[in-house]
Amino acid sequence: MFIFDTQSHPIGLMDVDHYPASQPDSIPPPTLAEIPTPYGRPALGPRDWDVDEMIAEMDQHGISKAVVMCGSIQVTNDNLAEAVRLHPDRLLAFASYEHYQPDSLDAATTGKAVAAMERGIAQLGFRGIGEIHWDRFSPTPPDQMYIEVRPILEVCRKYGVPVYFHMSVEPLTHRIRRVGEEGSSWKYHPAPLPYRDPVYLDAVAIEYPDVPILVGHMGGRFRRHFEGALMLALRHRNVYLTTVNAPVEHIAEAVREVGADRILWGSDWARHRRWHADNLSALDKASLTPAQKEAILGRNLAELLGIPVP
């Protein structure tokens, strides 16, 4: 069966002086490799590089392709492009805004962010933008957040690609924000719960009905956030829900309410969370028909990104 992973993070904590204090022992030692930096600057390294290891685990679990993207750390598009270059038949990438977060009050930084995203799509051949962490844009009030993400959605609209939003509630209650230029450290800032609530994506979906919006984790494992994501998908045909780490009962209900054609399977693979097996098992337990399972595991994402299904 064709399996296409919507979300993976095989490139780790780049340009970070130290791992989070809450995770001193849980993250295995990285595989280090020099990776190019953008715009002709010298390569920086060594970097946390787990691409080959992820490919081996994809083989183990029968996964055909995966989308690689930035996660809580904004790795550069060149980092992601290098992964795709090494495994062009297995990996595709979503672009990031790199270290230039859009800001409605900072036109210069927003321009750099747009340039980075457009370069990722137009020059590097990336197929979408993400993963976007909603809480990065605080302290803008959550109900005004759609204004801050407009530059991202405008790039998606221009190039006809989807956007992936991270929505979930984790025990970690802080977000990571970069300080300074490339090569410097990050620091943590408070991330209040409203910045994890998928209902605030409604304004985005209304303004950009032509842009596919991927909602990570089906909104989150808590019922309130799942119902918010479910309402989004019921209201907007351009909203897709990913099964990444979602409870089995949420997957089953989403398929009943929304239909299997806008549900996408994913693993959120990273070197400290090897979740291929868990996410495949959740789909097996959701009492799906063979046709529903086949669509969710790979066909839906392939059709969305224009990838032929073998």
Number of C-alpha atoms within 10 A of each C-alpha: 13 15 25 27 26 27 27 26 27 25 26 24 21 21 20 17 11 11 11 13 7 8 9 10 9 9 13 9 10 16 16 13 13 13 21 19 17 14 7 7 8 10 11 15 15 14 19 20 23 19 25 14 13 21 19 12 16 21 11 11 13 14 21 18 22 26 23 28 31 28 22 16 20 24 23 24 27 19 20 29 25 15 23 22 13 12 15 12 11 17 22 24 27 26 29 31 28 21 20 19 23 23 19 15 9 10 11 12 16 20 16 17 22 21 15 20 26 23 18 25 22 11 9 19 16 25 22 26 26 24 28 24 18 24 24 18 20 17 12 16 11 21 14 11 20 21 14 19 18 17 19 22 25 14 21 24 17 10 15 16 21 25 24 23 20 23 27 23 18 11 5 9 12 15 18 19 18 19 12 10 9 15 14 11 16 17 12 12 14 13 19 15 13 16 24 21 22 27 22 20 22 20 15 18 22 12 12 17 14 16 23 23 26 25 30 28 29 32 31 28 18 14 12 14 21 26 18 20 29 25 17 26 26 16 14 16 16 19 25 28 29 25 30 28 23 24 21 18 13 22 27 18 13 22 18 11 12 19 14 23 15 21 28 29 29 28 25 25 22 21 22 14 12 15 18 24 13 13 21 20 12 19 21 13 13 17 14 17 11 8 9 17 21 16 22 24 24 25 24 23 24 19 12 13 15 10 11 8 14 7
